[in-house]
Amino acid sequence: MDTQILKELVSQEVVERAFLTIAVAGLAVGLITGIAIGTMKHRSKQYAAAGFLLGLLFCGVYGMWLLFDAITDKLGLDSIANLGAQLLLFSAIGAVAGLAVAHLVVMLSRNA
């Protein structure tokens, strides 16, 4: 009987490369979009900074992937401790990021 070697469909290296690509592309797209919108509204510097900051969220996703991977390696994928740690940590990060984006939107709408 032939033994079949099982292989992951998507390896960790492929996922990490994809997140890194998304982080770099998101930063560039955010900056370019901010400059484009700022040029139309005659506020290039403010909107470029806002686009850059929103683009940094994509870098944050890559950082969160690295953090998730480190925690999972330490606590194990199927442990309750891992689930609790991930839930608390990423809920807090999401809340802070949401508040920051909301503040940025309010700040830009006041200056519009």
Backbone torsions as a table, in degrees:
resi	resn	phi	psi	omega
1	MET	NA	133.5	179.2
2	ASP	-74.6	134.7	174.3
3	THR	-93.2	135.0	-177.8
4	GLN	-103.5	129.0	179.2
5	ILE	-83.7	121.0	179.1
6	LEU	-80.5	137.0	-178.5
7	LYS	-135.7	142.3	178.1
8	GLU	-64.3	144.0	177.0
9	LEU	-70.3	-40.1	178.0
10	VAL	-129.6	121.2	-178.0
11	SER	-85.4	165.5	179.9
12	GLN	-63.6	-35.4	179.3
13	GLU	-64.5	-38.6	179.3
14	VAL	-66.1	-42.9	179.5
15	VAL	-64.9	-42.8	-180.0
16	GLU	-64.2	-41.3	177.8
17	ARG	-63.5	-39.0	178.5
18	ALA	-65.1	-44.5	178.6
19	PHE	-63.7	-38.5	178.5
20	LEU	-65.6	-41.9	177.7
21	THR	-63.1	-43.5	178.7
22	ILE	-63.9	-37.7	-180.0
23	ALA	-64.0	-46.9	-178.9
24	VAL	-68.1	-45.1	-179.3
25	ALA	-65.6	-40.5	180.0
26	GLY	-63.5	-38.5	177.6
27	LEU	-64.8	-44.7	179.9
28	ALA	-66.1	-44.7	-179.4
29	VAL	-64.8	-40.8	177.5
30	GLY	-60.9	-44.4	-179.7
31	LEU	-66.3	-46.4	-179.6
32	ILE	-64.1	-42.8	178.9
33	THR	-64.3	-42.5	177.7
34	GLY	-60.5	-42.5	178.7
35	ILE	-65.7	-42.2	-178.9
36	ALA	-63.4	-47.3	179.7
37	ILE	-67.1	-40.2	178.9
38	GLY	-63.5	-35.4	177.9
39	THR	-65.9	-40.4	178.7
40	MET	-66.2	-32.9	-178.0
41	LYS	-99.0	6.6	179.1
42	HIS	59.3	37.7	176.2
43	ARG	-140.5	58.1	-172.6
44	SER	-58.7	-45.6	-175.1
45	LYS	-65.3	-44.3	-178.3
46	GLN	-64.5	-46.1	-177.6
47	TYR	-73.8	-30.8	174.9
48	ALA	-64.3	-42.3	177.8
49	ALA	-64.9	-41.5	178.9
50	ALA	-65.2	-42.2	178.0
51	GLY	-63.7	-39.0	177.4
52	PHE	-63.9	-43.8	-180.0
53	LEU	-65.2	-40.4	176.9
54	LEU	-67.6	-35.1	175.7
55	GLY	-64.9	-29.2	177.3
56	LEU	-64.1	-22.1	176.6
57	LEU	-60.1	-34.6	178.1
58	PHE	-67.6	-35.7	174.4
59	CYS	-66.3	-34.6	176.6
60	GLY	-64.1	-35.3	177.3
61	VAL	-63.6	-41.7	177.4
62	TYR	-63.6	-42.4	176.9
63	GLY	-62.8	-37.9	178.0
64	MET	-66.7	-34.6	176.2
65	TRP	-62.9	-45.1	179.1
66	LEU	-63.4	-39.1	178.4
67	LEU	-66.1	-44.9	177.3
68	PHE	-58.0	-44.3	-178.9
69	ASP	-63.8	-42.3	-179.5
70	ALA	-65.9	-43.0	179.6
71	ILE	-66.1	-42.0	-179.8
72	THR	-65.2	-38.5	177.0
73	ASP	-64.0	-36.6	-177.4
74	LYS	-76.7	-45.1	-172.7
75	LEU	-98.1	-14.4	-177.7
76	GLY	93.6	145.5	-174.3
77	LEU	-68.3	-37.7	-171.8
78	ASP	-102.8	23.7	-177.2
79	SER	-98.7	151.4	176.9
80	ILE	-67.3	-34.5	178.2
81	ALA	-61.6	-40.5	177.8
82	ASN	-63.9	-45.4	179.7
83	LEU	-59.4	-46.8	-180.0
84	GLY	-64.1	-44.2	-179.9
85	ALA	-63.4	-44.7	-179.9
86	GLN	-64.6	-43.0	-178.5
87	LEU	-61.4	-49.3	-179.5
88	LEU	-65.6	-45.9	-176.2
89	LEU	-65.5	-49.0	-175.4
90	PHE	-76.3	-24.3	172.2
91	SER	-66.8	-42.7	178.7
92	ALA	-65.8	-43.5	179.4
93	ILE	-63.5	-41.9	179.0
94	GLY	-64.2	-39.8	178.9
95	ALA	-65.3	-44.5	179.3
96	VAL	-64.8	-44.0	179.2
97	ALA	-64.3	-40.5	178.1
98	GLY	-63.2	-42.6	177.5
99	LEU	-64.9	-38.8	179.4
100	ALA	-65.6	-44.0	179.2
101	VAL	-66.2	-41.8	178.4
102	ALA	-61.6	-41.6	177.8
103	HIS	-63.3	-41.6	179.0
104	LEU	-63.9	-41.8	179.0
105	VAL	-64.6	-43.8	178.2
106	VAL	-63.0	-42.1	-179.8
107	MET	-63.8	-41.5	179.1
108	LEU	-70.4	-36.1	-179.1
109	SER	-70.5	-29.5	176.4
110	ARG	-68.2	-35.7	-177.3
111	ASN	-85.5	-4.6	-175.5
112	ALA	-74.1	NA	NA
